[in-house]
Amino acid sequence: MGKQVTEMLKGTLEGIVLAILSGRPAYGYEITAWLREQGFSDIAEGTVYALLVRIEQRGLVDVEKVPSEKGPPRKVYSLNAQGREYLEEFWRTWSFLAERLEQLREGGKHT
């Protein structure tokens, strides 16, 4: 199941990260650590950082540089209004897909 989960995550990781940020601001390592704690152990830290750069460029998050005890300042990401709208659309799409997949699993019955 590992490879299948990895492939499915590629299409949903952005929404997952935005959902994490809807709860509270976080920096890249915190997001990666939380994902690993939730069982997504194959996610590379670089994957999360690349995704954070993309969602920042698209204007879905606000970024604040916060001093770090070790090394350079950390970029702390928080979901902004545009990101919240995008996340709402993600959840609508997720619900639509989940319902259709459940119908297929049940043998194509329509509810």
C-alpha positions as a printed Julia matrix, in Angstrom:
111×3 Matrix{Float64}:
   0.0    0.0    0.0
   2.97   2.38   0.46
   3.43   3.35  -3.19
  -0.31   3.8   -3.68
  -0.53   6.13  -0.67
   2.43   8.13  -1.97
   0.8    8.56  -5.38
  -2.55   9.58  -3.88
  -0.85  12.04  -1.54
   0.68  13.9   -4.49
  -2.75  15.15  -5.41
  -3.95  15.92  -1.9
  -0.9   17.07   0.06
  -1.55  20.73  -0.72
  -5.02  20.51   0.8
  -3.7   18.58   3.78
  -1.06  21.24   4.48
  -3.61  24.04   4.12
  -5.89  22.18   6.53
  -3.03  21.94   9.05
  -2.43  25.69   8.68
  -6.13  26.42   9.16
  -5.69  25.24  12.74
  -2.66  27.35  13.55
   0.44  28.89  11.99
   3.39  26.54  11.62
   6.82  26.27  10.03
   7.92  23.61   7.59
   9.53  21.2   10.02
   6.47  21.29  12.32
   4.22  20.4    9.39
   6.49  17.54   8.31
   6.71  16.22  11.88
   2.91  16.32  12.28
   2.41  14.47   8.98
   4.87  11.78  10.09
   3.11  11.46  13.45
  -0.14  10.89  11.53
   1.43   7.98   9.66
   2.68   9.71   6.53
   6.21   8.52   7.24
   7.41   8.55   3.62
   6.98  12.3    3.15
  10.33  13.98   2.59
  10.91  17.31   4.3
  11.92  18.76   0.92
   8.5   17.88  -0.5
   6.77  19.94   2.18
   9.15  22.88   1.73
   8.63  22.9   -2.05
   4.87  22.85  -1.5
   5.1   25.73   0.99
   7.01  27.8   -1.58
   4.29  27.11  -4.18
   1.39  28.03  -1.91
   3.26  31.17  -0.8
   3.8   32.19  -4.45
   0.1   31.61  -5.15
  -0.86  33.9   -2.27
  -2.62  31.26  -0.15
  -0.54  31.87   2.98
   1.06  34.73   4.83
   4.66  34.3    5.94
   6.37  35.76   8.98
  10.07  35.36   9.72
  10.53  34.46  13.36
  13.96  34.39  15.04
  15.3   30.92  15.74
  17.51  29.88  18.65
  19.63  27.94  16.18
  20.46  29.25  12.75
  18.53  31.59  10.48
  15.0   32.86  11.18
  12.16  30.4   10.58
   9.42  31.11   8.1
   6.1   30.65   9.87
   3.17  30.09   7.52
  -0.43  31.03   8.29
  -3.51  30.59   6.16
  -4.95  33.85   4.8
  -8.42  34.6    3.38
  -7.5   33.42  -0.12
  -6.07  30.22   1.34
  -9.26  29.63   3.35
 -11.35  29.96   0.19
  -9.06  27.53  -1.6
  -9.27  25.08   1.32
 -13.09  25.27   1.29
 -13.03  24.37  -2.42
 -10.6   21.53  -1.67
 -13.01  20.07   0.92
 -15.98  20.38  -1.49
 -13.98  18.54  -4.15
 -12.82  15.94  -1.62
 -16.41  15.29  -0.51
 -17.55  14.9   -4.12
 -14.77  12.42  -4.9
 -15.21  10.48  -1.64
 -18.93  10.04  -2.31
 -18.3    8.78  -5.85
 -15.57   6.4   -4.71
 -17.84   5.03  -2.0
 -20.54   4.42  -4.62
 -18.04   2.52  -6.75
 -16.91   0.47  -3.78
 -20.51  -0.46  -3.05
 -20.92  -1.75  -6.59
 -22.07   1.35  -8.41
 -25.28   1.87  -6.44
 -26.6    5.4   -6.58
 -27.79   7.03  -3.4
